[in-house]
Amino acid sequence: MRVLVTGATGSVGGHIVEQLLEKGIAVKTLSRKEGNLPEGALAALGDLDKPETVEPHLQGVDSLFLITQSDQSDTKFELNKTIIQMAKKANIKKIVALIDFYNNPIEEVIQQSGMEWTILKPVEFMKNALYGWNETIKQEGVVRHAFPNSLSARIHEADIASVAVKALTETEHNSKIYNLTGPEALSIRTMVQQISEVIERPIELMELSEEQVIQEWKEKGYDDEFIQYFIIEMVKNPPAEVYTVLPTIEEVTGKPARTFAQWVSENKSYFN
């Protein structure tokens, strides 16, 4: 058995490669640029935005882990669709796809691909706590964030990988859609507190106003529609799916989902 892992140097793909190798599974990795990969992985360069660079690496592969494009534009949809069709043409038997938690039209394409399939739909990654936080924590001991009481059941990337590996190597997960969350719904305020406890340094949480957030994202070049939906509505008043804890990780892997405190302990060098 040989598995092709796309996004192999990324947050989830890296864990998948390691876990597959631990099981003695032959792994081919696909990434846009060279990166540090575990010994035993066969590295290949390819860009999911350029399917022609991916196609040669689909040959001689039994199963595919595919990170689909989160951008749901027509262009990205067609890119995803093309790669799925290429995989079928290359006689790949199984596809395990990581897609957006919210409705994504590529889901139907996967289900109708003619391959065995499993779809993974995680909520927000724990790693997102790094973006915009780690530098201000290191330099100032501060986190600036709006809506600090909003909740999210963030998930550890290694848990997503564990479910992916199960799906890639076991038949009982065929034709399943797994919605994935972490083990607890935490507020921004609680996450900052947990980071502070793990790194043993005080962190001040400075609450931004809605107006400040809107201005900040406008300066980053985002339009009003994006800001209103993804920044205001999804963070200020997230849908229940974002913070409703599901038992899927433990049901599939037999192990409890990893906590945010555990993730911080594993990654505390980013904050010190």
N, C-alpha and C positions, 0 to 999 in steps of 0.2 A: 504494500500500500504506500502511495506517495501523495502527500498533501501539498498544494500550493497555497501559501498564505500571503495575501496582499496586505499592504500597509505593515510589512513585517518589522519595521523599526519603530512603529508607532505605539501608542499607549496600550492598546489591546493586542495588536499583532505580536509584539515582542513577547508577551506572556504566553500567547498561543504557541509560538515557536518553541519556547523553553519547555512547556508542558508536553508537547508532542514528542520532542526529543527524549524527554524523561521516560516516555512510554515505549521508546524504541521505534517510533514511526519515522519514516523517511520524509524530510521536509525540504521543499523548495520555497525560497522566500522571494517576494517581489517588492521592490521599493524604488522610488525615483532616484535616490542617490545612495551611495555606499554608506553603510553604518556598521556599528558593532553588532555582530551576530554570534550566537553561541556556536561553539565548535560542533561540526557535524551537519550544519545547515548548508544547503546548496543555494548560493546567492545568485539572483538575477535582477537586472535593472529593467524597469518598465514604468510607464506613467499611465494611470487609469484615465487621464484626460486624452491620451493618445492610444486608443485600442490597438492600433497596428504594432505598438511596442510591447503589448501584452500577449498578443496572439501566439507568437512562437513558444512562449513559456507555458502554454496550456497543454502542450503535447506531452504525453507520457505521464499524465497526472490522473489520479483516481478521484480526488475530492478537492474542492475549492472553497477557501474561506474568502469571501468578498466583502470588503468595506464599500458600501454604496455611497454615492455622492449625496451629501445632506442637502445641498442646493436642489430644490425641486423644479428648477426651470426646465423648459422643453429641451434645451441643449444637454443638460446633465442627465435628464431622463434617457435621452437617446444614447448617450455614452454608456450608461449602465446597461441598457437593453442590448447594445451591441456586444458588450463583453459577455453577457449571459448567453447570447446566441452563439458566440465563438466557443464558449465552454461546452455547450451542447454538441456543436460540430466536432469538437476535439474528443468527443466520447467520454467526457468527464461524467461520472455517475452521480455525484452528490455535490450540492452547493449549500453551504451554510453562509447566510448573509446577515450582516449587521446593518440595520436601517434605522431611520428616525423613529422615535417613540410615537410620533403623530402620524397621521395618514400620509402614506407615500405611495404614489401610483406604481412604483417599481415592484411592490409587494405582489401584485397580480401577475406581473411578468414572470417572477420567480416561480410562483405556484403553477404556472402554465408552461414552464420551460421544458418539461419532459424529463427532467432530472429529479432524483430524490432531493428533497429540500428541507431545511430548517431555517426559520427566521428568528433573529434575536432583536428585540426592541428595548434597549436599556434607557433609563432616564439619565439625568445628568451625571457625568463622570466626577468622581472625587478629585481627579487631577485638575479640574477647572478652578479649584481653590488657589492654584498657583497664579493664575492669570490676573494680574493687577493687585495681587496680595503679597506675594513673596518679597518683592523688591521693597515695598513700603514697610513691610514688617522688619526686614533686615536693616533698612536704612533709618527708619523713623520710629519703629515700634507702633505703627498705626495701620488700621484698615479703614478705608473710606468706602462706604456702601450705603445705598438707599434701601429702604424696606427691610430692615434687619430682622424683622420677625417673620418674614415669609419662609415657608417650609419647603424642603426638598429631601426626597429619600435617595440621596446620591449613592452611586454604586462604585465599588472598587473595581478597577479595570481587570485585575486578576480573576475576579469572580465571573466577569463576562467571558474571559478566556476559558475558564474551567467549563462553563456551559458549552462554549463553542467546541472544545475538545471532545466533550461527551457526544455532541451531535455529529462531529466528524468521524468518530470511531465506533459508534454504536447505532444500530438500526432502530431502536425503540423511539428515537427522537425524530424520525422521518415524518414529514407533513405536520410538524408542530410549530406553533408561533409562541415564543416565550417572551412575555413582558418581564423585564428584569429591574429590580430595585435593590437598594441597600437594606440593611436590617432595621433602620430607624429613620424617622423624618426629623431632620434637624433644621433649626433656624440659622441664619447667618450669625446671629449673636452667639448661639451655642457653639457653632463651629470655630469662631474666633476664640472663644473661651477654651475650647479643647486644644487648639494649636498652642495657646499661651501655656497651658498646663504641661504639654508634652515638651516644648522647647525651654520651659522654665524661665520665661521672660514675660513681663507684663505687655499686653497689647491694648492700645486704646482703639475703641470702635467709634469712628466719627460718622454720624448719620448724615447722609446727603439728602437734600430735598428733591422732590420730583423735578422741579425746574432745573436744578443743577445737573441732574442726570441727563435730561433732555438736551441741555446745552453741550454737555461733554460729548455725547454721541453725535450731535450735529457737527461738532468740530472734527470728529473722526471721519466725517463724510457720509454718514448714513441719512437716508431720507426719513420724512415724518412717518410714513406708513410702517417702515421697519421699526422705528423707535417706539411707536405706539403699541405695536403688537409684541415684539420680542423683548423689549426692555421694560415697558410699563405694564402691559397686561400680564405677560407670562411670569414676571417677577413679582409685581405688586399683588396680583390676584391669580396665582397659578391654578390651573385646573386640578381637580382631585387626583388625577392619575400621577401627577408629579410628586405628591407627598404621601400617597397611599402605599404602605409597605406590603409587599407581596412575598410569599414564602418560596418563590420559584427556585432561587439559588439552592436552598437546602434540599428541596424536593428533587432537583435534578442531580446535584453533586453529592448529596449525603452529608454535606458539611455546612455549618452556619455561615451566613454571609459575613464578610469582613466588615468591621466597623470603621467609621471615619477616624477615630482615635488611633486605630491600628495603621491606617493609611498614613497619618501624620507621622507616627513613629518610624515608619519605613522611609519617609521622605523629609525628615526634619532638617536635613542639610540644606534644603532649599530655603529655609526660613532663618537660618543662623548665619 
